[in-house]
């Protein structure tokens, strides 16, 4: 079973709660969702496990996340 997640919800959840694990497996967030996730990561320093398998984020989404992680060490 897969739930579709609104990228705006991802931003809210990650930036407003203390979480260590986030499983977004097969939610098809795409590059746009990855950009929201990357933005939210600057507000969350407790997330240590993130599952983005089967989300079609592509090269563009991967770049968003990679750049965010470089700045959030």
Steps between C-alpha positions, in 0.01 A plus 500: 500500500630844413379836618550814299665774702455868423848660486375784721415245769854364483638847563269550798568160657875518475543859607257488794569170671794311641534180301793268442353271231281585201380234256358649180536180298297498176325834548603637160609835644708579193756778469254758633443301818875453535545877484247545784675229696836668443362833624351338809827328586652834594252516789539140614833381635372178662408301188755220454313246283312596185352245258426650159498179295261494205419872503609607152709790632747473211829684464346839576343382826822325597692826451253688722546246778876470461548877520274522806691224677833672431372813675339314790796315649 
